Structures are given as C-alpha cells and as structure tokens.
Amino acid sequence: MNTNPISRWALIICCVVVTATAFFFYPRWNNTGTESTLSWDASGYYMYLPALFIYKDIKQCNFKDSILQKYHPTPDFQQAFKHEKSGNFVMKYASGQALVTLPFFIVGHLWASNSTIYPADGFSFPYHFSVGVGLFLLSLLGMFYLRKVLLVYFKDRTVAALLIIYVIGTNYINYAAVDQAMTHSTLFTIYALLLWMTIRFYIAYESRYAIAIGILTGLATLIRPTEIISILIPMFWGINSISGLKTRIDVIKKQFSKFVLAGIFFGLVAMIQPIYWKIVANEWLVYSYGDQGFSWLKPHLYDYLLSYRCGWWRFTPMMILPFIGLWSYYKKQDTNFIIIIFSLLSLYIVTAWDVWDYGGTAGRAMVQYYPILAFPFCALLESVENKNILKTVVYAVIGLFAYLNVWWVYHAHGGQVQALELSRAYYFAKVGRWTADEEDKKLLDNKYVYRDQPINPVSVYKNNFDQDTSANAVVLDSNHMIKLNKDLQFTEQYFIDRTKDFKKWIRVKALFKCTNKEWDLWRQSQFILRFYEGDKEVQANMIRVHRFINDGESKILYLDAKAPERFTKIGIHVWHADSDKELFVDDLEVISFDD
C-alpha cells in the first residue's frame, strides 16, 4: 500500500522542478568569472580545498594571484585576509562548507587530473560541475527529509502543499538549484536531518542518533558559527510545558551517556576550525570579519524585512505566512515550544548582523531555517482547511506570492528587469512585470523619470567647457571635455540662479564618454543635481552614470527632477565615487519645462 501518496508525488514534482532549474534554466557551472559556481562567497568557502590538497599552501596562498587572473572568481582576493601577528593568510569564512564539499571536490580533481583538456588547478570546469551537482543533490536530500519530519506532525496533503510552496514560492529554489555552492541549502539539509535524528532519538534513545545529532550540530556550527543555536533543537525538542522540562531533565539523567556522546562528536567536528586557526595564525580564536559585527541591542529588523533594496519579506513575501502561523502552531496540542523560540531567535540573530543586506540578497540568511519555519507554516494551512472563504483567501495570496517568487528568480539570472539592489520607485514600477527599458534604471537612484515629450522646454544653461580652466579640463578628439579619474574625483559644481524661466520640471543632460566601465555599484560615477535655498540644500537627485554606458561608449544621459516649491539656485556636478576608471563629460545643458 502506498502511504502518503500526495506528498510523495509532491516531492517528485519538487525534485523535477529543482533539477530542471539547475540543469536547464541556469546551470551556473557553465558560466565563468563572477557568475560561475565557485565565485564570490562560494569561492571563499571552497578555498580551503585547493589550498590544502592541490597547492599545499594553507598559510601563504601563493597561488591566489594566478587563480584570480585566470578565473576571476572575485575582483580581488576577498577569500582570506593577512593576519598581522603571523604574517599568514587566514580564510575569511569558516571551514564547514569546505568539509561538506570535499567529496565533490575529490570527484572534480580526479576528473581534471585524468583529463587532457582541463587543468587540475581547483577552478577548472570539472570542479565547478562536480561541486555544483553534488551540492544540488544534497539540497534534494534536505527536501526528502523535511517531508519525513513533517509527516510525523501534519496531514499528507498539508505536507504536499508545503513542499510545493517552498520550491515554487520561496527563494529556497534559488539556493538549491542555482546558488547551491552557498551555505544556505546545505544548512537547510542539515536542519532537516537534525530534526529527523532528534525525533528518532527521543523514540529509541539509540547511540547512532546521538552521534548523528552531535555531527550535524557540529557541522552546522562549523559552517556558520552562529548556527551553534542548532543545539537548542535536540536539547528542548518535545517540551511544551514546565512539567515537560522537568521530564527532560530526568531523561538527560537516565540517558546521560548518550548526551555526552553527542557532545563529544559535536566537539570533534566544531574543533576543526580552532585547529585551523592555530596552524595558520598560532591563535585558537581568530575573528575574520574585520569591523563587521552585531548590533544586539538594535537589530536591523525593518531594513532586513522590508527594505526596498533587498528586504526578505519584500522579495520573498511567502515567508510572512509562517510568522502569521506561529499563533496557529502555538494552539496545537503537540506544540514544540522550541520551534516558536527558534523561529524568533534565528530572525533576531540574522537581523542583528550589521551587514544586514548580506551582499544585496538579504533573504538568503534565513533559508537554512525554512525546515523549522515549515511547522508554523503547516499549522497555518491546517487552521484554514475547514474555513472555505479564509482558505480561498490564503491560497490566493500564496498564488500571488509564488508568482512574485518565480519573477524574482527569473530576473535575478538574466531577465530584463533588475531584481536586486532596488529603490522604492523602481520596486513599485517594475516588480512583477516582465519588461524594462533603459529609462527604468534611473528609478534605481532617482524617483523621477519624465517619459513624455517636454512641453515648451526652455534652455536655462549650456556649457561645452571650452572656457574651463579647472584641473579636470582636457582636449579629447579636438573637443574640450571634463576628465574624471582616480586623482580627479569631482567636477566643479556649476550653479545656476533661479529665474522666471524655471518651470515645474528640471532636466539636466550631458554627454558622457566611458573608457572602461565601472562595475562596482558603489564606485559608479554620480551625475548630481542639487536644489538650494540660499546656501541650504533642499533637494538632491542623481543617477549612476555607469548603469547606462559600457566600455568605449559615448552617450547623452538625462537626469530629471521635479523642482521643489522653494529654491533660489541649482547646482550640478559629477562625483567619481572613488573609481579609478576614466570618464569624460561634455555638453552640459539644463532645460526646464512643464507637464
């Protein structure tokens, strides 16, 4: 007899969708540079393996320059930092993900070592493919065990719905199928396994489950040190009252050797990191994140959840629902209080981190906790099961949120609409839509874009820089231009007094010539318009020039703004934002017009 057939088929569908996404939508292992599997943070997690097993250079990383020059996983060497006391390089990220990746690295290395096409250097195609596919398969294992866990507490159809919702409606699919070399889907699987082993342990109290719990919690901590909170799950599982807590103390006394066994294996795994630090830095504890840290008293809750830039609930709104479901879960008879506590504690820790945007993809930091959040999510689904109107509303909202998630995943990897680092204006103009044009990108920096033909435009200022004698003035192709580079970071600010010719709209335009594009968003040149009342700035508008021009291009760019009611003059200038790339400016003009 086929038990739980609905969730079984749901699991199969989920595996097919994740597989299709990984192999056909965006097989990252086929890409190069910063779009490859082993790039950005993922290359930092992984760097232990080639350093130790290929180059045998875990301290100085002398191979780093050749790898960066050949494969460009990051613009510069971000995977490790120079430790002052020892003079050695220390990896920025903990070693747990490298340990998980080791079997797949070995497969890739054997492939490359026996190939006449690919070098066995740790970063050629066999390594990307083996690591990507291996971690993708590991993510499917997490979904398999999550189903087993949830079926202990929830109905078959509820579990089926939850699995489909997670794959179609949340950013889990991105980290399972596309960015699988990041830590998040790995930790998702670890938490799913930990839940299952914990359930089995409290049924049979067998040593094998205690060992598994120790290894899993140790590995989670070795991947991300804040995951030491994972030990709370086996310690407090099944407790929903004070009497339950007293019973747990009795269990610990009776099964003390099993708890000690789990602790020993936790320590054996977690100690790998201090041993590494001792070897390379001669210190048992090294803080590798520089000036980055936590604001425990002022967590960045609003920014993390609702920022238009990359807020978790704005870009994965589906995950609002499990927090709504915490009340439904609390009212269940078999409530595990640790689920409620852990859901809130994990969010607190994630939002306390000062780099709350997590590199522009804030929501990724909560993906590993989705197995825990599945409990209140399932409780919410079951609470509306017999309430037809409410059930219809909830599933309609789920459908809308799933659509937005599919939109996000698609555009995050090559669609026309930008899906990361957004502004409020761009978010409401483009999220959920499938096309965009160049003008839309201005909304990323400036809330105004005038798309119609200006009515009765009046030119109020022109400057071709022929008379400019500033340090920035140059002659290029027989034209006088303003030059910006690493030594010349600002143009002059060109002031124009307000006259009767100023109308409702101000448009500033100029010709920009780019030698080499600046790809770092925070170093892209800014074309700035400021409004002043006397010497007091009352409004500022800007666009980033390098969003619109590429290597060797010349392009006229427009910056639009609605004039404030009170101002006496405007000022226009270009700031190079610490870029070392050359940029030339010519033919500055200001026009004013009405709607």
Summary of the structure (lengths in Angstrom):
residues: 595
radius of gyration: 27.9
end to end distance: 71.1
largest distance: 89.8
contacts: 1959
relative contact order: 0.08
helix: 53%
strand: 15%
